[in-house]
Amino acid sequence: MSNVYQNHRARWLERIIKENNFSRGAEIGVLRGPTYKHLLNNCPHLTLIGVDIFYDDRLWKSSPIETRIKTTEDLLKLPATPWYHDLMKFSNDIGPRAILYRDLSNKAHSNVKDESLDFVFIDAGHTEQSVLEDIKCWDPKVRKGGIVAGHDIDWMGVRMAVSNKYVQYETAQDNCWFVKK
């Protein structure tokens, strides 16, 4: 195993999940799925919700997708990335512990009951506005004693959003941030 992967956020999350006996969580911003797959493969008692738009947005860098696509219906009219189909197959093979939503993060949260998750890991949009919206939507889904966490605290928009929402937060390896509720 490479030294880079040893310090990867997936290993950190795996440790947090096992140390706290967490059994239900969500990853917001799955992309190609390395963290999603790792957690489901290495945490056999974990049910994990994965959320992503699964749309290759590289052609549209001039404006964030949330400014152009407002509804799930609009998103689903766009072609899914090739890796979405691979992740769906992986999720189907894992079974009911793997729940994958192709949706906007600010819409998918409505499928999850408040205080029903042990943790949420936010790694979708990286603008201050999109991170604040993800925190607003997903923080209530985490029970007291659970963890709200995310990636890329070294990005200005992420850091500003996290600092705006939480008076105190901690950092961890691979530019992760977290708050215990």
C-alpha positions, 0 to 999 in steps of 0.5 A: 500500500502506498504511503499516500493511501495510508494517509487518505481520508478513507483510512481516517474515516474507517478508523473513526467509524470503528472507534465509535461503532458507527453504523450509518453514515453518508458521503456527500460528493462520492465522485469516482467512489474510492472512499465510498468503496473503501468504507463499505469494503472495510466496515462490514456493519456500516450502511453508507449513503453516497450522494453525487451528481455523477455528471462530468462538469468539466465542460461547464467550469464557467459556473457551478452546476448548482447555478444551472441545474435546480432540480433532480429532474433536470439533473437526471436528463443529463448523461451520467458519468461512466463510473456511475454505472460501475458504482451502481453495480458495486452498490448492488453487489454490496446490497442494502448497506450501500445506498447511492443517490444520483442527485444534488446534495441539497435535494438528496438530504430529504431522503434521510431522517433528521438525527438518523446518521452517525456521521456525514462526510461533506466533499461535494461543491467547494465554494463557500456557498455550496459548503454552507448549504451542504452543512445546513442540509446535512448537519441535522441528519447527524445525531448528537454524539455523531460527527460532521466532517468534510474534506479540503479544509485547505480550500478557501471556500471550504474553510470560510464555510466551516469557520462560518458555521462552527465556532470550533472545528478540528482538522485531521489528515488529508485536509479533513475537518470535523466537528463532534455534535 
